[in-house]
Amino acid sequence: MKTKHRVFVSSAQKELEDERLIVQNLVNTDSFLSAHCVPVLYEFEPASPDKALEGCLKTLDTCQIYLLIVAVQYGSLVGNFSITHAEYRRAKAKKLPVLAFIKGDRNVKREKRTDSFLKELDADGPKYKRFGNVIELQKEVRAALVKLLKDRHGVTPSSDENEIAQQTIEATSSFESQPLNRIRWTELDHSVVRRLVAAAENRNPDDLGAPDLLTGASLRGLIWQDSSSGEHFATAAGIVLLAKDPSAIFPQCRILADAYRGAEADGDPRDHEDIRGPMPLAVDRAIAFIDRNTRHPMKVVGLNRVRLDEYPTEALREALVNAVAHRQYEDAGRKIMLEVFSDRVVVSSPGLPPAPITLASLRKRKYRPCSRNPVLAQCLSYFHCIEERGSGFRRMRDQMLNHGLDQPLLGTDTGYFQVTFPGPGDDIDRIRVPETHLVVTPAVEAQLNERQRKMMQWLAEGKELTSRQCEAEFGVTRPITASDFGKLVGLGLVEKIGSGRSTRYSLKGMAESLSNRKVERRNRKPRGKR
């Protein structure tokens, strides 16, 4: 595993909180930079400035690149210098490469000590770049890091990586990196945090302690620390992903789901749900909504009896994750819409594809992927095992075709981006059985004798069998049928129901499946107010 270069991000913390998070998120989500660099933001407790400086310098000593952002304020003094100024001098003494970025042009009125600091930079000679907004900052930071990695380490991004980075920077919304002080770290759903950090770091969830969770969420741009109070709060992205009810802060963070009896929307859907909660869990609930409002035919394939889904679940999941990750969050008045019709499923996401992606390029599958919300896209990919960059629509198409259905249709409607999944209609038999659904594989079937295969065929047809039936059918003794059933149970194909004379056997999971369907029918909600 190659060593990543640690990039220490230095600035007056309170004044440049937005810019610090933007740089952290850029390095973490850019495919080239994230492969070679790790951003390091030392967020210190303010109670003791001397100890804060000591901690900053100790952390800086573990880094290989120093990245400085300067605006108007000089920062709190520790002795004769601000913490940021002291960090710069330590980096200079250690001969670290210095990448400096100044907010605003030369006419900006700055604090006197800041002007002196900038004069010191001029005298020392490190070249610095000026920026006016976060898009310019991202472009300048990326260009500087790419050049440094090339000059010092001989690594360069591919043309595809450069193009994707350029388009993502220009498309990136400022929404997700907002350092809000609305929801504290302690108020978030830590079970969701645990899932995220474990998946992102490929660790056992049970091995993660509270400090691991806080560090993991902070590193991914979901948590920030207020330097004046020392408290940790969720960023906008952190609220969307980790808050128990993100819609309490952002009303747009909901999925409105409706299931209709026919092929057209009407005022009386047979089922509906206003899905709220951490958005990774909201996606799971949306999948469950589709599952209970679509058909699940049973099909006999060889010695298997398989419960099929009307639509491929992973294609639907991909569309829902994309809707959450790439929607336009600035539009607070509209929610993600999920509609289940008798002949199709439609997922509608507020906002059109970010430039330069067009509907035509998506349909032709000729586009470079970019994300309006790269932090959300990356974190959701950890939850749902979906790649956050590219090929999502290709995967949806392949999953639909492999399922025996037509490919999804992409379109727009009144400012929504829509993905429509055509269903099988009346021809339910066109649905194909995925190989992963087969319990009795050829390897398992090879272990069965002719009598046991015949028993499996009957069970696959939905029948239940008893020892007495098999004895009569095959002309064998009770010990032989007991041995047959024992083998089928041992292979995980069959389950025993009842005891004594009422003992019978069914296909594994068959009884539970029938029971679940009865419960689902009873639990279907009547229409009510949202």
Residue pairs with C-beta under 8 A, 6 or more apart in sequence:
2 36
4 35
4 36
4 37
4 38
5 36
5 37
5 38
5 64
5 65
5 149
5 153
6 37
6 38
6 40
6 62
6 63
6 64
6 65
7 27
7 37
7 38
7 39
7 40
7 63
7 64
7 65
7 66
7 67
7 145
8 40
8 42
8 59
8 60
8 63
8 65
8 66
8 67
8 87
8 91
9 20
9 23
9 24
9 39
9 40
9 41
9 67
9 69
10 60
10 66
10 67
10 68
10 69
10 84
10 87
10 88
10 91
11 19
11 20
11 68
11 69
11 70
11 71
11 84
12 70
12 71
12 73
12 74
12 75
12 82
12 84
13 20
13 43
13 44
13 75
13 227
14 73
14 227
14 228
15 71
15 72
15 73
15 75
16 69
16 71
16 103
17 179
17 224
18 134
18 174
18 177
18 178
18 179
19 69
19 71
19 103
19 134
19 137
20 41
20 69
21 177
21 179
21 221
21 224
21 235
22 134
22 137
22 138
22 177
23 39
23 67
23 69
23 137
23 138
23 141
24 39
24 41
24 219
24 221
25 176
25 177
25 221
25 374
25 375
26 33
26 138
26 141
26 142
26 169
27 33
27 34
27 37
27 38
27 39
27 141
27 145
28 34
28 39
28 219
28 220
28 221
28 375
28 378
29 168
29 371
29 374
29 375
29 377
29 378
30 142
30 161
30 165
30 168
31 161
31 164
31 165
31 389
32 146
32 157
32 158
32 161
32 162
32 165
33 142
33 145
33 146
36 149
36 153
36 155
37 65
37 145
37 149
39 219
40 59
40 62
40 63
41 218
42 55
42 56
42 59
42 60
43 218
43 224
43 225
43 227
44 51
44 52
44 55
44 56
44 83
44 227
45 51
45 52
45 230
46 52
46 227
46 228
46 229
46 230
47 230
49 76
49 77
49 78
49 83
50 78
52 78
52 83
53 78
53 83
53 86
56 83
56 86
56 87
57 86
57 87
57 90
60 66
60 87
60 90
60 91
60 94
61 90
61 94
63 96
64 96
64 97
65 96
65 97
65 99
65 145
65 148
66 87
66 88
66 91
66 96
66 97
66 98
66 99
67 99
67 100
67 101
67 141
68 84
68 87
68 88
68 98
68 99
68 100
68 101
68 128
69 100
69 101
69 102
69 103
69 137
70 84
70 100
70 101
70 102
70 103
70 114
70 117
70 118
71 102
71 103
71 104
71 110
71 114
72 103
72 104
72 108
72 109
72 110
72 111
72 114
73 111
73 114
74 82
74 84
74 85
74 111
74 113
74 114
74 117
75 82
75 83
75 84
75 85
76 82
76 83
78 86
81 89
82 113
82 117
84 117
85 113
85 117
88 98
88 117
88 121
91 98
92 98
92 124
97 148
97 152
98 126
99 126
99 141
99 144
99 145
99 148
100 121
100 126
100 127
100 128
100 129
101 128
101 129
101 130
101 131
101 137
101 140
101 141
101 144
102 118
102 128
102 129
102 130
102 131
103 130
103 131
103 132
103 137
104 130
104 132
105 130
105 132
110 118
121 128
129 140
129 144
131 137
131 140
134 174
134 177
135 169
135 170
135 172
138 169
138 172
139 166
139 169
142 165
142 169
146 156
146 157
149 155
149 156
150 156
157 165
160 368
163 368
164 368
164 369
164 370
164 389
164 390
167 354
167 356
167 357
167 368
167 370
168 370
168 371
168 374
170 355
170 370
171 354
171 355
171 357
171 370
171 371
171 372
172 371
172 372
172 373
172 374
173 328
173 329
173 330
173 372
173 373
175 236
175 329
175 330
175 373
176 221
176 235
176 236
176 237
176 240
176 329
176 373
176 374
176 375
176 376
177 221
177 235
177 236
177 237
177 375
178 235
178 236
179 224
179 233
179 235
180 233
180 234
180 235
180 236
180 239
180 249
181 226
181 231
181 233
182 233
182 234
182 239
182 249
183 233
183 234
183 238
183 239
183 243
183 249
184 231
184 232
184 233
184 234
185 214
185 217
185 223
185 231
185 232
185 233
185 234
187 243
187 244
188 217
188 234
188 238
188 242
188 243
188 244
189 242
189 243
189 244
189 278
190 213
192 241
192 242
192 278
192 280
192 281
193 213
193 216
193 217
193 242
194 205
194 208
194 213
195 205
195 280
195 383
196 216
196 217
196 220
196 241
196 242
196 280
196 379
196 382
196 383
197 203
197 208
197 212
197 213
197 216
197 217
198 204
198 205
198 208
199 382
199 383
200 216
200 220
200 379
200 382
201 216
208 216
214 223
214 232
217 223
217 238
217 242
218 224
218 225
218 232
220 375
220 378
220 379
221 235
221 237
221 238
221 375
222 234
222 235
222 237
222 238
222 241
222 242
222 375
222 379
223 232
223 233
223 234
223 235
223 238
224 232
224 233
224 235
225 231
225 232
225 233
226 232
226 233
234 242
234 243
236 250
236 329
237 373
237 375
237 376
237 379
239 246
239 249
239 250
239 253
240 246
240 250
240 253
240 279
240 324
240 329
240 376
241 278
241 279
241 280
241 376
241 379
241 380
242 278
243 249
243 278
244 277
244 278
245 276
245 277
246 253
246 276
246 277
246 278
246 279
247 253
247 254
247 276
250 329
250 332
251 332
251 333
251 335
252 327
252 329
252 331
252 332
252 333
252 334
252 335
252 350
253 276
253 279
253 335
254 274
254 275
254 276
254 282
254 335
254 336
255 275
255 282
255 283
255 285
255 286
255 320
255 335
255 336
255 337
255 338
256 272
256 274
256 275
256 335
256 336
256 337
256 338
256 530
257 271
257 272
257 273
257 274
257 275
257 286
257 289
257 338
257 339
257 340
258 265
258 269
258 271
258 272
258 337
258 338
258 339
258 340
259 269
259 270
259 271
259 272
259 289
259 293
259 339
259 340
260 266
260 269
260 270
260 339
260 340
260 341
260 342
261 269
261 270
261 342
262 341
262 342
263 341
263 342
263 343
263 344
264 341
265 339
265 341
268 527
269 527
270 293
270 524
270 527
271 289
271 292
271 293
271 524
271 525
271 527
272 525
272 527
272 528
272 530
273 285
273 289
273 525
274 530
275 282
275 285
275 286
275 289
276 282
277 285
279 324
279 376
279 380
280 379
280 380
280 383
280 384
282 324
283 317
283 320
283 321
283 324
283 380
283 383
283 384
286 320
286 338
287 313
287 316
287 317
287 320
289 338
289 340
290 311
290 316
290 338
290 340
290 345
291 309
291 313
292 520
292 523
292 524
293 340
294 309
294 310
294 311
294 340
294 345
294 423
295 310
295 428
296 307
296 308
296 309
296 310
296 517
297 307
297 308
297 310
297 428
297 431
298 305
298 306
298 307
298 308
298 462
299 305
299 306
299 308
299 431
299 433
300 306
300 460
300 461
301 433
301 438
302 438
302 440
302 445
302 460
303 440
303 445
303 448
303 453
303 456
303 457
303 460
304 433
304 437
304 438
304 439
304 440
304 460
305 459
305 460
305 461
305 462
305 507
305 510
306 433
306 437
306 438
307 437
307 513
308 431
308 433
308 437
309 431
310 423
310 424
310 428
310 431
311 345
311 400
311 403
311 405
311 421
311 423
312 399
312 400
312 402
312 403
312 405
314 395
314 399
315 395
315 396
315 399
315 400
315 403
315 408
315 421
316 345
316 347
316 421
317 384
317 386
318 386
318 392
318 395
318 396
318 399
319 347
319 396
319 408
319 419
319 421
320 336
320 338
320 347
321 380
321 381
321 384
321 386
322 349
322 392
322 419
323 336
323 347
323 348
323 349
323 417
323 419
324 336
324 376
324 380
325 371
325 373
325 376
325 377
325 380
325 388
326 349
326 351
326 353
326 354
326 371
326 372
326 373
326 377
327 336
327 349
327 350
327 351
327 372
327 373
328 350
328 351
328 372
329 373
331 350
331 351
331 415
334 350
334 415
334 416
335 350
336 347
336 348
336 349
336 350
337 346
337 347
337 348
337 416
338 345
338 346
338 347
338 348
339 345
339 346
339 348
341 423
342 423
343 422
343 423
343 425
344 420
344 421
344 422
344 423
345 420
345 421
345 423
346 418
346 419
346 420
346 421
347 418
347 419
347 421
348 413
348 416
348 417
348 418
349 416
349 417
349 418
350 415
350 416
351 372
351 415
351 416
351 417
352 359
352 412
352 415
352 417
353 359
353 362
353 417
354 370
354 371
354 372
356 370
357 367
357 368
357 369
357 370
358 367
359 410
359 411
359 412
361 367
362 393
362 410
363 410
365 393
365 394
368 390
369 389
369 390
369 391
369 392
371 377
371 388
371 389
374 388
377 388
377 389
378 388
380 386
380 388
381 387
381 388
386 392
393 408
393 410
396 407
396 408
396 419
397 407
397 408
400 406
400 407
400 408
400 421
400 422
401 407
402 432
402 434
403 431
403 432
403 434
404 424
404 430
404 431
404 432
405 421
405 422
405 423
405 424
405 430
405 431
406 422
408 419
408 420
408 421
408 422
409 419
409 420
409 422
410 417
410 418
410 419
410 420
411 417
411 418
411 420
412 418
424 430
424 431
439 492
439 493
439 508
440 456
440 493
444 491
444 493
445 453
447 487
447 491
448 456
448 487
451 470
451 474
451 476
451 484
452 484
452 487
452 488
454 474
455 465
455 470
455 484
455 488
456 488
456 493
456 494
458 465
459 465
459 493
459 494
459 505
459 506
459 507
459 510
460 507
462 507
462 510
464 497
464 504
464 505
464 506
465 485
465 504
465 505
465 506
466 503
466 504
466 505
467 478
467 481
467 482
467 485
467 503
470 476
470 481
470 484
470 485
471 477
471 478
471 481
474 480
474 481
485 494
485 496
485 505
488 494
488 505
489 495
489 496
489 505
492 508
493 507
493 508
494 505
494 506
494 507
494 508
495 505
495 506
495 507
495 508
495 509
495 510
495 511
496 503
496 504
496 505
497 503
497 504
497 505
497 506
497 511
498 504
